[in-house]
Amino acid sequence: MRGFAARFFINILILAGVAWMFPGIQIKGVLSLIFAGMVFGVLNAFLRPILILITLPLTILTVGMFIFVINALMLWITSGMVKGFEISSFWTALGAALIYSVLSLLVTLFLSDTGKIEIIRFRPRF
């Protein structure tokens, strides 16, 4: 549970950072940010897997790059659902999704399920 809460709050911070980086994303208040993080998390948990399954041939054809379009669509839908979280265009959502995906991947790699930071070491095989 601690790991989930830590990832949730770090992802909210990533969302705030992405909004700071892109002038086309407006967040009006902390509550809008928290609610946008919650809606974005729910959409990613339930709608995203369905969209990935439906668009699997296109995702395979683009060697996985279409996933960024799906992530942008999740951000775009979130901006439509949350008052106070606005994205000006789909291209802004696509750029934000790219940055968000990379930063979220890094968090997922280094943060364990217990909420502790893990250092992953690769040992060469002899």
N, C-alpha and C positions, 0 to 999 in steps of 0.2 A: 504493500500500500504506500509506503514511503517513496518507493521508486516511481510509482505512478504520479504521486503528488509533485515530486521533484521535477519529473519530465513535463508535467502540465504547466507548472510555473515557469520553467525555463522556456518552453514553447511559447508561452505568452510574452516573455521577454524578447524572444526571437521575432515574434509578430510585431511587437512595438519597434524593434530595431529595423525591421524591413519597412515599416510604415515611415520611419524617420528617413530611411535611405531613398524612398520613392516619393516625390512630391505629389503624385497622383493618388496616394492613399491618405485618407483623413480619418483620424480617430478622435472622437470628441468625448474625452473623459475616460477615467480608469474603469468605470463600470462597463462602458462600451467595449473596451479592450478585453476585459475578463469574459464578458458574454460572447464576444466574437471568438475568443479562444475556445470556449465551451462548444459553441455551435460548430466551429471548424473541426474540433475533435470528434464530435458526434458524426458529422458528415464524412470525415475520413474513416471512421470506424464502420459505418453502415453503407453509405452510398458509393464511396470510392471503390471498394472491392467489386461491386456490381458493374460499375463503369469499366473497370479494368477487364473484367471477364467479357463484357460485351465488345470492347474494342481490342481484344487480344490479337486478332490478325493484323490490325493496324500498328499495334505496339510492337509486334514481332517484325513487321516490315520496316519500321523506323528504328529498329534495334533498341527499343526501350525509351526512346526520346518522347514518345507520345504521352508517357506518364507525366511529364511536366505540363502538358496541356490539360490533363485531367486534374492535376494539382491546381492549376490556374482556374479551372472551372469550379473547383471546391472553394477557392477564395472568392471568386465572383459570386457564387451562390450565397456564401456567408455575408458578403457585403449587401446583398439584396434582402437578407433576412434580419440583419442586425441594424437597428437604427443607431446612427452615430459612428458606424464603420462603413466608409465609402471608398470605392475604387473607381477611378475616373474612366478607365478603359480596360479592355481585355488584355492589351499588350502590357499595360502596367501590371495586371494580375499575373501574366506569364513571366515577366521579369522577377516579380516578387516571389512567385512560386519556385523559380529556379534557385534564388538565394535562400529561401526558406527551407527547401528540400535539402540543400547541402548542409546548412547549419543544423537542421534537425537530425540528419544522418550522423553528424559528428557527435551530437549529444547522445544519441542512441548507442553509438559505439563505445563511449566512455562512461556512461552511467548505467549501473547495474539495476536489476529489479529491486534490490534492497535500498536503492538511493545512494549507494556509495560509488565513488569514482574508482574505476578499474583501469589499470594499465595493462595493455595487451602486449605481450612480447612474443615475437616469432623466433623460434629456434630453428637454425638450419638443420636439415637432416643429413646425416653422414652415412 
